[in-house]
Amino acid sequence: MLKRFCTSTVLLGLAAVTVLGIQSCSSPATQVVGTTDVGTEIVRVSVVPRSARLLVGDSLAVVAYGHLRNGDSTAVAATWSATGGSVSEAGWFHANGGGTATIRGVSVAQPALSDSSAVEIATIQLTPEDSVVSAGGSVQVISHAVLPDGSVMTTPVMTWSTTGGTISPAGVFSAPDDPGTYEISAQVTGHAASASLQMRVIPATLQVLILNPTSVSLMAGTTRQFALAALWSNGSNALPMVTWSATGGTVSSAGLYTAGQTAESSRVIATATVDGRADTSDVTISVPAPTLTQLALSPESVTLTLAGVSQFTASGAWSDGSQAALRP
């Protein structure tokens, strides 16, 4: 079992080695272990902790314990070495990079006794790794602490920063209006581990242009106001600059259509100047049936003899300007 230690000197046979003693004390003490005291002989060394997980850039204290034949244990001086990182003489391991590290401790007093500890070092990864966002748009950046085997540790709390635009504490990047390449950096709060990625901001593109109404029926000479709706790649609904055109009538720069005087199927077209994207509405123009506006009887007067006969004719003038004879 492990006990609270203080500094003491253990004499193993004729050799004196300074270690952490197993007794509770307020000042160093000397324990003499004779060569015939078999119970206090160190038979095995172990490194604690046996395994660990660290973020890159973090440090870990390791301790070597000597296990006595009588079942007790005591901290012992050790010579330290490490792969995948660095370790100080005092047993402080520093994770220099991602991967798997091995920390090895060799007993100073008994070099034949040693043990090692395995450390998995996680690196910070940000996704998406290479992202494109429209100017004025936003994108979620996600951080992960990834172990050497590809598994993901609990997502740490990050401190975010960016060279352009803004980024929220939750990692939502809001792109600036100016296109360009910006760097997003994230550091694990309270730790040295960090990562960064490049975010490319491109001009927003028009995705959808809709002309309303999509179809309409009009009487000749009447008007109808058309309206636009738009959707950009950054989520904006701002209306683009458009050019208007029409058949069977005229349309103003504000989208007010005036139907012509002829019955026909026509169209109103709005075309975005930014990319040529267009939408079309169908217009059916109807001409009302002409109405009789004037009736004329000819001749206007006639003189007949007794039992005489005269032929009268009737003609009409219509609202469309035409004239025609009227028949029963």
C-alpha positions in Angstrom: 0.0 0.0 0.0 1.1 3.7 -0.5 1.8 5.8 2.5 2.5 9.5 3.1 6.3 10.1 2.7 8.9 12.4 4.1 12.6 12.6 3.3 14.8 10.1 5.1 17.9 8.1 4.6 17.8 4.4 4.1 21.0 2.4 4.5 20.9 -0.7 2.5 23.9 -2.8 3.6 26.9 -0.6 3.2 25.3 1.9 0.6 23.5 5.0 1.8 20.7 6.3 -0.6 18.5 9.3 0.1 14.8 8.4 -0.6 11.3 9.3 0.6 10.8 7.4 3.9 7.6 5.6 4.8 7.2 7.0 8.3 5.2 10.1 9.2 7.7 12.7 10.5 8.4 16.4 10.6 12.2 16.1 10.2 14.5 13.7 8.2 15.1 10.4 10.0 17.6 7.6 9.4 16.5 4.0 9.0 19.2 1.4 9.0 18.2 -1.8 7.1 20.8 -4.5 7.8 21.7 -7.0 5.2 20.0 -9.7 7.3 16.7 -7.7 7.3 15.1 -9.6 4.4 11.7 -8.0 4.9 12.9 -4.5 4.0 14.7 -5.6 0.8 13.4 -3.8 -2.4 12.3 -6.5 -4.8 10.4 -4.5 -7.4 10.1 -0.9 -8.7 6.9 0.6 -10.2 6.3 4.0 -11.8 3.2 5.9 -10.8 1.0 6.6 -12.6 1.1 3.5 -14.7 -0.7 5.2 -17.6 -2.1 8.6 -18.3 -3.7 10.8 -20.9 -2.4 14.3 -21.5 -3.0 17.2 -23.8 0.0 18.2 -25.9 2.0 20.8 -24.0 0.9 19.6 -20.5 3.1 18.2 -17.8 2.9 15.2 -15.5 4.7 14.2 -12.3 5.9 10.6 -12.1 7.2 8.8 -9.0 9.2 5.6 -8.7 8.2 3.3 -5.8 10.2 0.5 -4.3 8.1 -2.4 -3.2 9.6 -4.2 -0.2 9.5 -7.9 0.4 7.4 -7.4 3.5 4.6 -5.8 1.4 5.4 -2.1 2.2 6.4 0.4 -0.4 8.6 3.5 -0.4 9.5 6.2 -3.0 13.0 5.7 -4.4 15.3 7.9 -6.3 15.3 7.1 -10.0 17.0 8.0 -13.2 14.4 9.1 -15.8 14.2 8.9 -19.5 11.3 9.3 -22.0 10.3 8.9 -25.6 7.7 11.1 -27.1 8.4 13.9 -24.7 11.0 15.1 -22.2 11.4 14.3 -18.5 13.4 16.2 -15.8 15.6 14.7 -13.2 12.8 15.3 -10.7 10.4 13.2 -12.7 8.4 16.0 -14.5 7.3 14.8 -17.9 6.4 17.3 -20.6 4.3 16.3 -23.6 6.1 17.9 -26.5 3.9 16.5 -29.3 1.0 14.1 -30.0 1.4 10.4 -30.0 2.2 7.7 -27.4 5.1 8.4 -24.9 6.9 6.1 -22.6 8.4 7.2 -19.3 11.1 4.9 -17.8 12.4 5.1 -14.3 15.5 3.1 -13.2 16.3 2.7 -9.5 19.4 4.7 -8.6 20.3 2.2 -5.8 19.5 -0.9 -7.8 19.8 -0.2 -11.5 18.5 -3.7 -12.3 15.1 -2.6 -11.1 13.0 -0.4 -13.5 9.5 0.3 -14.7 7.8 2.4 -17.2 4.6 4.4 -17.7 2.6 4.8 -21.0 1.2 8.2 -21.8 -1.3 8.9 -24.6 -0.9 12.5 -25.8 -4.0 14.1 -27.4 -3.7 16.9 -29.9 -6.4 19.6 -30.7 -8.1 19.4 -34.1 -10.5 21.9 -35.5 -13.1 21.1 -38.1 -13.9 22.0 -40.8 -10.2 22.0 -41.7 -10.5 24.0 -44.9 -13.7 25.9 -44.9 -15.2 28.5 -47.2 -17.9 30.9 -46.0 -19.6 33.8 -47.8 -18.9 37.3 -46.7 -21.4 38.2 -44.0 -22.2 34.5 -43.4 -21.4 32.2 -40.5 -20.0 28.8 -39.8 -19.6 26.5 -36.8 -16.1 25.6 -35.9 -15.8 22.5 -33.7 -12.8 21.5 -31.6 -11.8 17.9 -30.5 -9.0 16.5 -28.4 -7.9 13.5 -30.5 -5.9 10.6 -29.0 -3.2 8.7 -31.0 -5.7 5.9 -31.9 -8.1 8.5 -33.4 -10.6 8.4 -30.5 -11.9 11.6 -29.1 -11.6 12.8 -25.6 -14.2 14.9 -23.9 -14.3 18.2 -25.9 -12.4 20.7 -23.8 -13.4 24.3 -23.1 -11.7 26.5 -25.7 -10.7 30.2 -25.9 -11.3 31.4 -29.5 -9.7 34.2 -31.5 -9.7 35.3 -35.1 -7.8 37.7 -37.3 -11.0 38.9 -39.0 -14.7 38.8 -38.3 -15.8 37.6 -34.9 -16.1 34.2 -33.2 -18.3 33.4 -30.3 -17.3 31.4 -27.2 -19.1 28.5 -28.7 -17.0 28.6 -31.9 -19.4 30.2 -34.3 -17.4 32.3 -36.8 -19.1 35.3 -38.3 -17.4 36.3 -41.5 -16.5 40.0 -42.2 -17.8 41.7 -45.3 -14.4 41.8 -46.9 -13.3 38.7 -48.7 -10.0 37.2 -47.8 -8.3 34.4 -45.8 -8.5 34.7 -42.0 -7.0 32.6 -39.2 -9.1 31.1 -36.5 -7.2 30.0 -33.4 -8.4 28.0 -30.4 -6.6 27.3 -27.1 -7.7 24.9 -24.4 -8.6 27.2 -21.5 -6.0 26.8 -18.8 -3.7 24.7 -21.0 -1.0 25.2 -23.6 -2.7 23.0 -26.3 -4.0 24.9 -29.2 -4.8 24.6 -32.9 -5.7 26.9 -35.8 -7.2 26.8 -39.2 -7.6 29.0 -42.3 -11.0 30.3 -43.2 -11.6 31.6 -46.7 -14.2 34.3 -47.0 -15.6 34.7 -50.5 -18.1 37.2 -51.9 -21.7 36.2 -51.3 -23.4 34.7 -54.3 -27.0 34.9 -55.3 -28.7 31.5 -54.8 -32.4 32.2 -55.5 -34.3 34.9 -57.3 -38.1 34.7 -57.3 -40.6 37.0 -59.2 -44.0 37.3 -57.7 -46.7 36.7 -58.8 -45.6 33.8 -60.9 -48.6 34.2 -63.2 -51.4 36.8 -63.6 -54.3 37.6 -65.9 -54.8 41.2 -66.8 -57.3 43.1 -68.9 -55.8 45.2 -71.7 -54.5 48.5 -70.5 -54.4 47.6 -66.8 -51.4 47.5 -64.5 -49.9 45.1 -62.0 -47.0 45.5 -59.6 -44.4 42.7 -59.5 -42.2 42.0 -56.5 -38.9 40.2 -56.0 -37.6 37.8 -53.3 -34.0 36.7 -53.0 -31.7 34.4 -51.0 -27.9 34.7 -50.9 -25.2 32.2 -49.9 -24.7 34.0 -46.6 -28.4 33.7 -45.7 -29.2 37.3 -46.5 -32.5 38.2 -48.2 -31.3 41.5 -49.6 -32.7 42.3 -53.0 -30.2 42.5 -55.8 -30.1 45.1 -58.6 -32.2 43.8 -61.5 -33.1 44.8 -65.0 -36.8 44.5 -66.1 -38.1 43.4 -69.5 -41.5 42.5 -70.8 -43.5 41.3 -73.8 -47.1 42.4 -74.6 -46.7 45.5 -72.6 -44.3 47.7 -70.7 -42.6 47.4 -67.3 -41.0 50.2 -65.3 -37.7 50.0 -63.4 -39.7 49.5 -60.2 -41.5 46.4 -61.7 -44.9 48.0 -62.6 -46.3 46.3 -65.6 -48.8 47.9 -68.0 -50.6 45.4 -70.3 -50.9 46.2 -74.0 -54.1 46.5 -75.9 -53.9 43.1 -77.7 -55.1 39.8 -76.2 -52.1 37.6 -75.9 -49.8 35.6 -73.6 -46.9 37.7 -72.5 -44.1 37.7 -69.9 -42.4 39.8 -67.3 -38.7 39.1 -66.7 -36.4 40.2 -63.9 -32.6 39.6 -64.4 -30.1 40.1 -61.6 -27.2 42.3 -62.8 -24.7 40.5 -60.4 -24.8 37.2 -62.2 -27.5 37.1 -64.8 -29.8 34.9 -62.8 -33.4 35.6 -63.9 -37.0 34.7 -63.2 -40.1 35.0 -65.3 -43.8 35.5 -64.7 -46.5 34.7 -67.2 -49.1 37.3 -68.1 -52.3 36.6 -69.9 -53.8 39.7 -71.5 -57.5 39.7 -72.3 -59.5 42.3 -74.3 -63.1 42.9 -73.2 -65.9 42.3 -75.7 -66.7 45.6 -77.4 -69.9 47.4 -76.4 -72.3 49.3 -78.7 -71.8 53.0 -78.2 -73.9 54.4 -81.0 -76.8 53.3 -83.2 -77.6 54.8 -86.6 -80.7 54.2 -88.8 -80.4 55.0 -92.5 -81.9 56.7 -94.2 -82.7 59.3 -91.6 -85.9 60.3 -93.3 -88.0 59.1 -96.3 -91.1 60.1 -98.2 -93.4 57.4 -99.4 -96.5 57.3 -101.6 -99.5 55.3 -100.5 -98.5 51.6 -100.3 -94.9 52.6 -101.0 -92.0 50.6 -99.6 -88.5 51.7 -98.3 -85.6 49.7 -97.1 -84.0 50.8 -93.8 -80.7 49.7 -92.4 -79.2 49.9 -89.0 -75.5 50.3 -88.1 -73.6 50.6 -84.9 -70.4 52.1 -83.5 -68.5 50.0 -81.0 -66.3 50.7 -78.0 -63.2 49.3 -79.8 -63.7 52.0 -82.6 -65.3 49.6 -85.1 -68.5 50.1 -87.0 -70.8 47.5 -88.4 -74.3 47.0 -89.9 -76.8 45.5 -87.5 -78.8 42.6 -88.6 -81.8 40.9 -86.9 
